[in-house]
Amino acid sequence: MATFVLTLIIFGLVITGMAVGVIFQDKPIKGSCGGLNNIGLGGKCDICGSDTSKCEDEVDAEATNNATFDASMAYDATKK
């Protein structure tokens, strides 16, 4: 049991140390391999062509389309 507690404390200290390091570095967290661009998969987005304003417009349009509710497609689980 003492080994488990000691291991738990050590892991806790390591995780806390890493978190403090990230906080004090004040940089965004990024992948260790550089992302999809390093393996040749990065490119233009199929939806927005890498224009972030178009992505936001697309998300807003999808939210608007999903706002309509068709009661005939719903199932009321409270009824027996």
N, C-alpha and C positions, 0 to 999 in steps of 0.2 A: 504494500500500500504506500509505503514511503517513496518508492521509486515512481509510482504513478503521480503522487503529489509533486515531487521534485521535477518530473518531466513536464507536468502541467504549468508549473511556475516558470520554468525555463522557456517553454513555448510562448507563454503570455508575455514574458519580457522581450522576446524576439519580435513578436507581433507589435507590441507597443513601441519598440525601438524603430521598426520600419515605418509605422504610422507617424511618429514624431519626425522622422527624416523626410517623409513626403511633405508634411506640413511646413517644415522649415525651408525646404527647397523652393517652395512656391512656384512649381512648374506643373503643368498638366501631366497626368499619368499617360504614358504611351506604351505601346507594345514593345517587347524586346527585339522583335525581328523587323520592325519598321513598317508593319502593315502589309496590305495586299499589293502595294506598289512595288515592293521588293521582289515579289515572285511573279510579277508580270500580269497580275489580275486587276490592278488599279487602272482606271480609265474613266471615261465619261460615264456618268450615271445614265441608265437606260430611260429613266423617267424624266429627269430634269436637265440632263446634259451638264451636270455639275454647277448649275445655277441654283443657289440655295433659296432664293426668293421663289422660284418655281416649285421647289419642294414644299415650302410652306403653303403656297397656294393650293397645291395638290392635297395636302393634309386637310386644309380648311374645307375644300370641296368635298372630300370624302366624309368629313364629319357632318357636313350639311346633308349629304345624301343619306347617311345613316340615321339622321334625326327623324325621318318619317317612320311611323310605326304602323304596321299592318296587323290588326288584331286577329285576322283570320289565320295568321301564321303562328300564333302563340298558343301555348298549352297552359291551362290553369290547373296547377297541381293541387290547389286547395279543394277543388270539387271532387266528389266521389262518384 
